[in-house]
Amino acid sequence: MAEEKKGFIKEFKEFAISGNMFDMAVGIIIGGVFKDLVASFTENVIMPIISIFTGGVDFTAWKIQLPTIFDKVDPETGEVIKNYLNYGSFISAIISFLILMLVVFLMVKGVNKLRKAAEARKAQEEAVEPAPEPTAEEKLLIEIRDLLASKK
């Protein structure tokens, strides 16, 4: 059991210290900010354009009032608060998701294209040309060297 703990701890330290963990943390932070950007783009640009084609309807206003058994009472004012099923906001979230997935797909596709180009360039640089055939003088010198070495 103690060996398992040591192995697990060692493995976790290697994972946490490796560059992958740092890259993942940066990706999560950027992803959170990017999600907010896409949500704002959807709500403030895409949805108004869509509402033009749907007769000026605001998707966030699309909701269904739930039956009175789901009503709440505000404890301070005693006022009845109606509950709604806000499916318009859900439609907006779906559109945000689709836009986000499209952007992520295009980014991954671009990065993969850059990686392939870099790998091809690296392979081209690493391609070793075969050594040129030794000249007649070099062959003669090699023969003399071998003869001298064999006489010793």
C-alpha positions as CSV (number, residue, x, y, z in Angstrom):
1,M,0.0,0.0,0.0
2,A,2.8,2.4,0.9
3,E,4.5,1.6,-2.4
4,E,1.3,2.4,-4.3
5,K,1.1,5.7,-2.5
6,K,4.7,6.6,-3.3
7,G,4.2,5.6,-6.9
8,F,1.0,7.6,-7.2
9,I,2.5,10.6,-5.6
10,K,5.6,10.4,-7.8
11,E,3.4,10.0,-10.9
12,F,1.3,13.0,-9.8
13,K,4.3,15.2,-9.3
14,E,5.7,14.3,-12.7
15,F,2.3,15.1,-14.2
16,A,1.9,18.4,-12.3
17,I,5.4,19.6,-13.1
18,S,5.3,18.6,-16.8
19,G,4.6,21.1,-19.5
20,N,1.3,19.4,-20.2
21,M,-0.2,20.5,-16.9
22,F,0.8,24.1,-17.5
23,D,-0.5,24.0,-21.1
24,M,-3.8,22.6,-19.8
25,A,-4.1,25.3,-17.2
26,V,-3.5,28.0,-19.8
27,G,-6.0,26.4,-22.1
28,I,-8.7,26.3,-19.4
29,I,-8.2,29.9,-18.6
30,I,-8.3,31.0,-22.2
31,G,-11.3,28.7,-22.8
32,G,-13.3,30.4,-20.0
33,V,-12.6,33.8,-21.4
34,F,-13.3,32.7,-25.0
35,K,-16.6,31.2,-23.8
36,D,-17.7,34.6,-22.5
37,L,-16.6,36.2,-25.7
38,V,-18.7,33.8,-27.8
39,A,-21.7,34.1,-25.5
40,S,-21.5,37.9,-25.9
41,F,-21.1,37.6,-29.6
42,T,-24.1,35.3,-29.8
43,E,-26.4,37.5,-27.6
44,N,-25.3,40.9,-29.0
45,V,-24.7,40.2,-32.7
46,I,-26.1,36.8,-33.9
47,M,-29.4,36.7,-32.0
48,P,-30.4,40.3,-33.1
49,I,-29.7,39.3,-36.7
50,I,-31.7,36.1,-36.3
51,S,-34.6,38.0,-34.7
52,I,-34.8,40.2,-37.8
53,F,-35.6,37.1,-39.8
54,T,-38.0,35.8,-37.2
55,G,-40.0,39.1,-37.1
56,G,-38.2,40.9,-34.3
57,V,-38.7,38.1,-31.8
58,D,-36.3,38.2,-28.8
59,F,-35.3,34.6,-28.1
60,T,-34.6,35.3,-24.5
61,A,-38.3,36.3,-24.1
62,W,-39.4,32.9,-25.3
63,K,-40.7,31.1,-22.2
64,I,-43.5,29.0,-21.0
65,Q,-45.1,29.7,-17.6
66,L,-45.1,26.6,-15.4
67,P,-48.2,25.5,-13.5
68,T,-48.9,27.1,-10.2
69,I,-47.5,24.2,-8.2
70,F,-44.0,25.4,-9.2
71,D,-44.7,29.0,-8.0
72,K,-42.6,30.4,-5.1
73,V,-43.5,33.0,-2.5
74,D,-41.0,35.7,-1.7
75,P,-40.5,35.5,2.0
76,E,-39.9,39.3,2.5
77,T,-42.8,40.6,0.4
78,G,-45.2,37.6,0.3
79,E,-45.4,38.1,-3.4
80,V,-46.0,35.0,-5.6
81,I,-43.1,34.4,-8.0
82,K,-44.0,32.6,-11.2
83,N,-41.6,30.0,-12.6
84,Y,-40.9,29.8,-16.3
85,L,-39.3,27.4,-18.6
86,N,-36.9,29.6,-20.5
87,Y,-36.4,27.7,-23.7
88,G,-35.4,30.8,-25.7
89,S,-32.3,31.2,-23.5
90,F,-31.6,27.5,-24.2
91,I,-31.9,28.1,-28.0
92,S,-29.4,31.0,-27.6
93,A,-27.0,28.7,-25.6
94,I,-27.2,26.1,-28.4
95,I,-26.3,28.7,-31.0
96,S,-23.4,29.8,-28.8
97,F,-22.3,26.2,-28.5
98,L,-22.4,25.7,-32.2
99,I,-20.4,28.9,-32.9
100,L,-17.8,27.9,-30.2
101,M,-17.5,24.4,-31.7
102,L,-17.0,25.8,-35.2
103,V,-14.3,28.2,-34.0
104,V,-12.5,25.4,-32.0
105,F,-12.7,23.1,-35.1
106,L,-11.2,25.8,-37.3
107,M,-8.4,26.4,-34.7
108,V,-7.6,22.7,-34.4
109,K,-7.6,22.3,-38.2
110,G,-5.2,25.3,-38.5
111,V,-2.9,24.0,-35.8
112,N,-2.8,20.6,-37.4
113,K,-1.9,22.1,-40.7
114,L,0.9,24.1,-39.1
115,R,2.2,21.0,-37.3
116,K,2.2,19.0,-40.6
117,A,4.0,21.8,-42.3
118,A,6.6,22.0,-39.5
119,E,7.1,18.2,-39.5
120,A,7.5,18.2,-43.3
121,R,10.1,21.0,-43.0
122,K,11.9,19.2,-40.2
123,A,11.9,16.0,-42.2
124,Q,13.3,17.9,-45.2
125,E,16.1,19.4,-43.1
126,E,16.9,16.0,-41.5
127,A,17.0,14.2,-44.8
128,V,20.7,13.3,-45.0
129,E,22.2,13.2,-48.4
130,P,24.3,10.1,-49.0
131,A,28.0,10.7,-48.6
132,P,29.7,11.4,-51.9
133,E,31.9,8.7,-53.4
134,P,35.5,9.1,-52.4
135,T,37.8,10.5,-55.1
136,A,40.6,8.5,-56.6
137,E,43.2,10.2,-54.4
138,E,41.1,9.5,-51.2
139,K,40.8,5.8,-52.2
140,L,44.6,5.7,-52.7
141,L,45.3,7.3,-49.3
142,I,42.9,4.9,-47.6
143,E,44.7,2.0,-49.3
144,I,48.1,3.3,-48.1
145,R,46.7,3.8,-44.5
146,D,45.3,0.2,-44.5
147,L,48.7,-1.2,-45.7
148,L,50.7,0.6,-43.1
149,A,48.2,-0.5,-40.4
150,S,48.5,-4.1,-41.5
151,K,52.4,-4.1,-41.3
152,K,52.4,-3.2,-37.6
